[in-house]
Every structure is written in structure tokens, then in C-alpha cells.
Amino acid sequence: MKKPFVTKEKVDEIVKKYPTPFHIYDEEGIVNNAKAVYDAFSWNKGFREYFAVKATPNPRLLEILKDCGCGFDCSSMTELMLSSAVGASGEDIMFSSNDTPASEFAYADKLGAIINLDDFTHIDYLEETIGRIPETISCRFNPGGVFQMSNGIMDNPGDSKYGMTTEQLFEAFKVLKAKGAKRFGIHAFLASNTVTNEYYPTLAGQLFELAVKLEKETGADIAFINLSGGVGIPYRPDQTGNDIAEIGKGVHEQYDKILVPAGMGDVAIYTEMGRFMMGPYGALVTTAIHEKHIYKEYIGVDACAVDLMRPAMYGAYHHITVLGKENAPADQVYDVTGSLCENNDKFAIERQLPKIDMGDYIYIHDTGAHGYAMGYNYNGKLKSAELLLKKDGSVELIRRAETARDYFSTLDTLSIYDKLDTIMKEEGI
């Protein structure tokens, strides 16, 4: 069983001040998990986890991870700004983007971030933008084809828009070195949300062998190898989660087998995990407000795909607990739906759950990564608040819920905004 990190009694207390729906995050779980990651890679002197800001771009959560020793993986101007605002600078930041505007390369360079180039053509583009090539630079690798392990095909890099081919990567290192680069990194992301301890070690083995060849053939000093993300979480209760200690051990074995004999035992290992770092430590809490009995049984809640779009977008499974009914028999079958004018706005389809009464709290698990972050405003719906359950049991508001004033704010160049302003004032907004 998946267990919520808040009880019905705690939510009863929370909603007196912060009504549902809201995303809530578990500080203790986040900190303990970050410690486990660093323990798993403690054998590598230069190890650094660069948390993927895209997964959960909330500065309060970034502060917690920064205190745990994490840097930040950024892919946009605003993510760079967030990272800078919480005190990250220089090589605390890895800038990995694609189709990158010149202004974003310039800002990343201003912060002293490590720039990770997605394409061979970006070498000249970066040089033209900032007037030079940084002494520390990274390149993203795409081996093409399919990526497979002992349990079968995991993903299809050859169909991905990211990274350089093998030939381009070798040429890029030569060109970058000639233009003044002195410290090099290799980055690769070949599979998403893997729930197997085999992924990182398999990827590491391939990148370590590539690194040995690159250093030998180009003379580039490879300072770090970035395994990126892809280490997933068990969304379904019958799945066995990844064991980060075993993953770290597996990468260590590959390191000692390939890099150390090649005289590259000083290469730092970086990771960029978003889902694994934060996913299980966030939840969307919503209230059952309607029931409908037609061809199927429906429970309508006060959240919708605006608050969590993964089920609508991917058909993704998120486990559901009816708070206060954890031990009740799951003898009902429901579709759990939101209020959007889209039939795919469903958090669960034909899900076996306990009998749900109006007013029950529905706890949707594993929304700590790519949950709130993927929200949008279709149908004029407003995004929910984000809360932090602190170690001492208190709750902190870390992002207020949106209001209609937020939604209409970018219409302030139109004359009709005055009418909207009047309406909002009449409604107390």
C-alpha cells in the first residue's frame, strides 16, 4: 500500500486556513531522500546532484535541496532566475536547454553556470553570443537507435530531438578545445522514469567508455560525466521502487572497471534527478464535491487537470487514497474527474476505491515532480496553492493560489481591463 504523509485529521486542520485543492510537500521525506542520494554516491569525491528545476520550480523547495548540497539543472531563463534567487551561482547551476535563445545563453554565462550544449551548431552560436567559449563546457550526447537493457527496450534516443551524434560529439570536443575550452563534461538522458536499478549503471558504462575514447582521441580533459535524470519512482503500489544505494554501487563498479584503469579516476559524477528527488514527497489533496450515476459511477472533485495534467496528457497512473478510509474495503468502481470541458480530465478511470462520500478528501499520490509545474489555465481555471509540511508538523504556504486578478493581469494593456478591474473589486478580488 502507498501511505499518505498527511492524515485526514491534519487536512481537517489545514483546510481551515488553506482550502482544497492544494499541493503539499513533505520536508522530512525530501531531506531524507537527498541524504540517501549523497550517501549512495559518497565514493565519488566530486559527486553533485543538480536537481531538475523543471520538475518542481518552487524556491522554498529549492532552498531545502540547496541546504542538502544540491545544485540546480535549469533549462530556461526563469529557472536560472529562480536558482540565482535562492543563492546558487557559478557551477552550482547546470544549464541544459535546447533551441536556446541567445539571451538565455548570455544570462547563464553571466551567472557562471556550466553550459551544456545540445547541438553542434550551438558552438558558434554561443561564441557569437557571449564572445568566447567558456573554459568549462559540456555537450549532450545522443547515441541514436534504441536504448535497451537486460529487461528489454527502455526508450528510443534515435527518435529524440536532443543531443549530438557520436561523430558530432568528437568533432565538438576538438573544436571547443581549439577555441579555449579546458574542462569538459558529457551529458546524456536516454530513458525516462525507469524503475530498475540497472539504468544508471548501464548508462554509466556506455558514457565511461565513450569518455575514455574522447579523452584519448581529442586530448580533452573530461572533468565530469552527467548521468542526467531518468531514475523513476513506482507510481503503482505493486511496483518495487529503485534502491538508490544499489544504483550508486552499480555506477561505482562501472567507474572502477572502466575509468580508473584509464587513469580517469578523478572524474566527477553528476546527476539531474527531478522525479526521484521530489516525486513521492508531494501530493495533490482535493475534495469530493459531486457524484454522478449514469453509464458509469463518477466522483467529481474540486481539482482538475490544471492542477495535475499527467493523467490527461499521458494516461499516467497516480494512486489515490481516500483519507480516513485507508482500511475500508475498495468495493466501489469510480472515474474520478475534474471540471474541465475535456473528457480526458480524469484522475482515475474505473478505479477500485472505498465508497466516497461528498466532502471526503482525495489524496492523489506522487505529484511532487511534474505535478504543479505542468499546470495551465484552460477554461480560465486557476492554479492551486502549494504548501510545505515542515519537519515539526507545521504547515507553510509556499505559493498562494492564483486569483482572477492574476489571470487577467496581462490584459492590462486593453481598455476592457478597467471593466474587469471593476468586476473583480465588486467580487472582492
C-alpha positions in Angstrom: 0.0 0.0 0.0 1.0 3.6 -0.6 0.7 5.6 2.5 -0.1 9.3 2.6 2.3 11.5 4.6 -0.7 13.6 5.9 -3.7 12.3 7.8 -7.4 13.2 7.5 -7.1 14.9 10.8 -4.2 17.0 9.6 -6.0 18.0 6.4 -9.1 19.0 8.6 -6.8 21.4 10.3 -5.1 22.7 7.1 -8.3 23.4 5.3 -9.4 25.9 8.0 -6.8 28.2 6.5 -6.0 26.8 3.1 -9.0 25.3 1.2 -8.6 22.4 -1.2 -7.3 21.8 -3.8 -3.6 22.2 -2.9 -0.3 20.5 -3.5 1.5 19.7 -0.3 5.2 18.6 0.1 6.9 16.6 2.8 10.0 18.3 4.0 11.3 15.4 6.1 10.9 13.0 3.2 12.7 15.3 0.8 15.7 15.8 3.2 16.0 12.1 4.0 15.9 11.1 0.3 18.5 13.7 -0.6 20.8 12.3 2.1 20.3 8.8 0.7 21.3 10.0 -2.8 24.5 11.6 -1.5 25.3 8.6 0.7 24.9 6.3 -2.4 27.5 8.3 -4.4 29.8 9.3 -1.5 32.5 7.1 -3.1 32.9 9.8 -5.8 34.7 12.9 -4.4 33.1 15.3 -6.9 29.6 14.0 -6.9 26.8 16.5 -7.3 23.1 16.2 -7.7 21.7 19.0 -9.9 18.0 19.0 -9.1 15.9 19.4 -12.3 14.1 22.7 -11.5 11.6 22.0 -14.2 10.1 19.2 -12.0 9.1 21.4 -9.1 10.0 25.1 -9.6 9.3 26.4 -6.1 12.0 28.5 -4.5 11.2 27.2 -1.0 11.8 23.7 -2.1 14.9 24.7 -3.9 16.2 26.2 -0.7 15.7 22.9 1.1 17.6 21.0 -1.6 20.4 23.6 -1.7 20.8 23.1 2.1 21.2 19.3 1.3 24.1 20.1 -1.1 22.2 20.1 -4.4 22.9 22.3 -7.4 20.2 23.0 -10.0 19.6 21.9 -13.5 18.0 24.7 -15.5 16.5 24.8 -18.9 15.1 28.4 -19.2 15.6 32.0 -18.2 13.1 31.8 -15.3 14.6 28.6 -13.9 18.0 30.3 -14.0 16.5 33.3 -12.2 14.9 31.1 -9.5 18.2 29.3 -8.9 20.0 32.6 -8.6 17.4 34.0 -6.2 17.9 31.1 -3.8 21.7 31.7 -3.7 23.0 29.4 -6.4 25.8 30.7 -8.6 28.7 29.6 -10.8 28.9 25.8 -11.0 26.0 25.3 -8.7 24.0 25.6 -11.9 23.9 23.4 -14.9 22.2 25.0 -17.9 20.8 22.3 -20.2 18.5 23.6 -22.8 17.6 23.2 -26.5 16.6 25.6 -29.2 18.1 28.2 -26.8 17.6 31.9 -27.3 20.8 34.0 -27.2 19.5 35.9 -24.2 19.4 32.7 -22.1 22.9 31.7 -23.0 24.0 35.2 -22.1 22.3 35.1 -18.7 23.6 31.6 -18.0 27.1 32.8 -18.7 26.6 35.9 -16.5 25.7 33.6 -13.6 28.8 31.5 -14.3 26.6 28.4 -14.9 28.0 25.3 -16.6 26.6 25.4 -20.1 25.6 22.1 -21.6 25.4 22.3 -25.4 22.6 20.4 -27.1 23.8 20.7 -30.7 27.0 21.1 -32.7 25.7 24.3 -34.2 25.4 25.8 -30.8 29.2 26.1 -30.5 29.4 29.1 -32.9 26.0 30.4 -31.7 27.3 30.5 -28.1 30.6 32.1 -29.1 28.9 34.8 -31.1 26.5 35.4 -28.2 29.0 35.8 -25.4 32.2 36.5 -27.3 34.1 33.4 -26.3 33.8 29.7 -25.4 33.8 29.1 -21.6 36.7 27.2 -20.1 34.3 24.7 -18.7 31.8 23.3 -21.1 29.6 20.3 -21.5 28.0 18.5 -24.5 24.9 16.4 -24.7 25.2 13.0 -26.3 22.6 11.1 -28.3 23.8 7.6 -29.4 20.8 7.1 -31.7 19.0 3.8 -32.1 17.2 2.3 -29.2 18.4 2.1 -25.6 17.9 -1.3 -24.1 19.0 -3.3 -21.0 18.5 -6.9 -19.9 14.8 -6.4 -19.4 14.2 -5.0 -22.9 14.0 -1.8 -24.8 13.6 1.2 -22.5 13.4 4.1 -24.9 14.2 5.3 -28.4 17.0 8.0 -28.4 17.1 7.9 -32.2 13.7 9.5 -32.2 14.6 12.2 -29.8 15.4 15.8 -30.7 18.1 16.1 -28.0 21.9 15.8 -28.2 24.7 15.2 -30.7 25.6 12.1 -32.7 28.8 10.3 -31.8 30.7 11.9 -34.8 29.4 15.3 -33.9 30.5 14.9 -30.2 34.1 14.0 -31.2 34.3 17.0 -33.6 32.7 19.3 -31.0 35.3 18.4 -28.4 38.1 19.2 -30.9 36.5 22.5 -31.9 35.8 23.5 -28.4 39.3 22.7 -27.2 40.7 24.7 -30.1 38.5 27.7 -29.0 39.8 27.6 -25.5 37.8 25.1 -23.5 39.8 23.4 -20.8 37.4 21.3 -18.7 34.8 19.1 -20.5 31.7 17.3 -19.5 29.5 14.7 -21.1 25.7 14.6 -20.6 23.1 12.0 -21.7 19.5 11.2 -21.0 18.4 8.0 -22.7 15.3 6.8 -20.9 12.5 8.3 -18.8 11.1 7.2 -15.4 12.9 3.9 -15.3 12.0 1.7 -12.3 15.0 -0.5 -12.3 18.4 -0.4 -10.5 20.0 -1.2 -13.9 19.5 2.0 -15.7 22.2 4.3 -14.3 24.9 1.6 -14.2 24.2 0.7 -17.8 24.2 4.3 -19.0 27.3 5.0 -16.9 29.1 2.1 -18.6 28.4 3.4 -22.0 29.4 7.0 -21.1 32.5 5.9 -19.3 33.7 4.0 -22.4 32.9 7.0 -24.6 34.8 9.3 -22.2 37.9 7.2 -22.4 37.8 7.3 -26.2 37.1 11.0 -26.3 40.0 11.9 -24.0 42.3 9.7 -25.9 41.4 10.9 -29.4 40.7 14.6 -28.7 43.1 15.3 -25.8 40.2 17.0 -23.9 40.3 16.9 -20.1 37.0 15.3 -19.1 36.2 16.6 -15.7 32.6 15.3 -15.2 30.1 12.9 -16.6 26.5 13.8 -16.1 24.0 10.9 -16.0 21.1 13.3 -16.1 17.7 12.0 -14.9 15.6 9.0 -15.8 15.7 7.3 -12.4 12.0 7.0 -11.8 9.5 6.2 -9.0 6.9 3.5 -8.5 3.6 5.2 -9.3 1.7 2.0 -8.9 1.5 0.3 -5.5 2.5 -3.1 -6.9 5.8 -1.7 -8.3 9.1 -2.0 -6.4 10.9 1.3 -6.2 14.5 1.9 -7.1 17.2 1.3 -4.5 19.5 4.3 -4.8 22.2 2.6 -2.7 22.3 -0.3 -5.3 22.3 2.2 -8.1 25.2 4.0 -6.7 27.0 0.7 -6.1 26.4 -0.3 -9.7 27.8 3.0 -11.1 30.8 2.6 -8.8 31.5 -0.8 -10.2 31.5 0.6 -13.8 33.7 3.5 -12.7 36.3 1.2 -11.2 36.1 -1.1 -14.2 36.4 1.5 -17.0 37.6 4.9 -15.8 40.1 4.0 -13.1 42.3 1.8 -15.3 42.3 4.5 -17.9 43.8 7.0 -15.5 40.5 8.9 -15.2 39.7 8.2 -11.5 39.2 11.9 -10.8 36.2 12.3 -13.0 33.2 13.7 -11.1 29.8 12.1 -11.4 26.7 14.4 -11.7 23.1 13.5 -11.7 20.0 15.6 -12.6 17.1 13.8 -10.9 13.8 15.6 -10.6 11.2 12.8 -10.2 13.3 10.7 -7.9 14.3 13.6 -5.7 10.8 15.1 -5.3 8.0 12.9 -6.8 6.9 10.8 -3.8 7.1 13.7 -1.4 4.3 15.7 -3.0 0.6 15.1 -3.2 -2.5 16.8 -4.6 -5.3 17.0 -2.0 -8.7 17.6 -3.3 -12.3 17.3 -2.1 -15.2 15.2 -3.5 -17.9 17.7 -4.4 -20.2 15.9 -6.8 -21.3 12.4 -7.7 -22.9 11.2 -10.9 -24.6 8.0 -11.8 -25.0 7.4 -15.5 -23.4 4.7 -17.5 -20.5 4.7 -15.0 -20.1 6.0 -11.5 -18.3 9.3 -11.3 -16.9 11.3 -8.4 -16.2 15.0 -9.2 -13.5 16.8 -7.2 -12.5 20.4 -6.8 -9.2 19.9 -8.6 -8.8 19.3 -12.3 -6.2 18.7 -14.9 -5.0 22.3 -14.4 -3.6 21.1 -11.1 -2.3 17.7 -12.4 -2.2 17.1 -16.1 -0.2 13.9 -16.3 -3.2 11.6 -16.3 -4.9 13.6 -19.0 -1.8 14.1 -21.1 -0.1 10.7 -20.8 -2.8 8.4 -19.3 -0.4 8.3 -16.3 -1.4 6.4 -13.2 -1.5 8.2 -9.9 -2.5 6.2 -6.9 -5.5 7.6 -4.8 -6.2 7.3 -1.1 -9.5 8.4 0.4 -8.2 10.0 3.6 -9.8 8.4 6.7 -10.8 5.3 4.7 -7.4 3.8 4.3 -8.6 0.5 5.8 -12.1 0.4 4.2 -12.8 -2.1 1.5 -12.2 -0.9 -2.0 -15.5 -2.3 -3.2 -16.6 0.6 -5.5 -15.5 1.5 -9.0 -15.3 5.1 -10.0 -14.0 7.5 -12.5 -12.6 10.4 -10.5 -12.9 13.6 -12.6 -12.3 17.3 -12.7 -14.4 20.1 -14.1 -12.7 20.9 -17.4 -14.6 20.8 -20.7 -12.4 17.9 -21.8 -13.3 14.2 -21.3 -9.8 13.3 -20.5 -9.9 15.4 -17.3 -9.9 12.3 -15.2 -7.5 11.5 -12.3 -8.6 7.8 -12.3 -10.6 5.6 -14.7 -12.6 2.6 -13.4 -10.5 2.7 -10.2 -11.5 0.4 -7.3 -11.8 2.7 -4.2 -13.8 2.7 -0.9 -17.2 4.3 -1.0 -16.7 8.0 -1.4 -19.0 10.5 0.3 -19.3 14.1 -0.6 -16.7 16.1 1.5 -14.2 13.2 1.5 -10.6 14.2 0.9 -9.0 12.6 -2.1 -5.2 12.3 -1.7 -3.5 11.9 -5.1 0.0 10.4 -4.6 3.3 11.2 -6.2 2.7 14.7 -7.6 5.9 16.2 -6.2 7.5 16.3 -9.6 5.9 17.4 -12.9 2.6 18.0 -10.9 2.1 21.7 -10.2 4.9 22.5 -12.6 2.9 21.4 -15.6 -0.3 23.3 -14.7 -2.0 25.7 -17.1 -5.2 27.8 -17.2 -7.5 26.2 -19.7 -11.2 27.1 -19.1 -10.0 30.0 -17.1 -9.2 27.7 -14.2 -6.8 29.0 -11.6 -3.8 27.1 -10.3 -3.9 25.9 -6.7 -1.7 26.7 -3.7 1.4 24.9 -2.7 2.0 24.0 1.0 5.0 22.6 2.8 4.5 20.1 5.7 7.5 21.0 7.8 9.6 18.6 10.0 7.9 20.0 13.1 4.4 19.3 11.8 3.6 22.9 11.0 2.4 23.9 7.5 3.9 26.8 5.5 2.2 28.4 2.5 5.0 28.4 -0.2 2.8 29.6 -3.1 -0.6 31.1 -2.8 -3.5 30.0 -5.0 -4.0 32.1 -8.2 -6.8 34.6 -8.3 -8.8 36.0 -11.1 -6.6 39.2 -10.8 -3.6 37.0 -11.6 -5.4 35.5 -14.6 -6.4 38.9 -16.1 -3.2 40.8 -15.2 -1.7 40.5 -18.7 -4.8 42.2 -20.2 -3.8 45.5 -18.6 -2.9 47.0 -22.0 -6.6 46.8 -23.1 -9.3 49.3 -22.3 -11.5 46.5 -21.1 -9.2 45.8 -18.2 -10.9 48.7 -16.4 -14.2 46.9 -16.6 -12.6 43.7 -15.4 -11.0 45.6 -12.6 -14.4 46.9 -11.5 -15.9 43.4 -11.6 -13.1 42.0 -9.6 -13.4 44.7 -7.0 -17.2 44.1 -6.8 -16.4 40.4 -6.1 -13.8 41.2 -3.5 -10.8 40.1 -5.6 
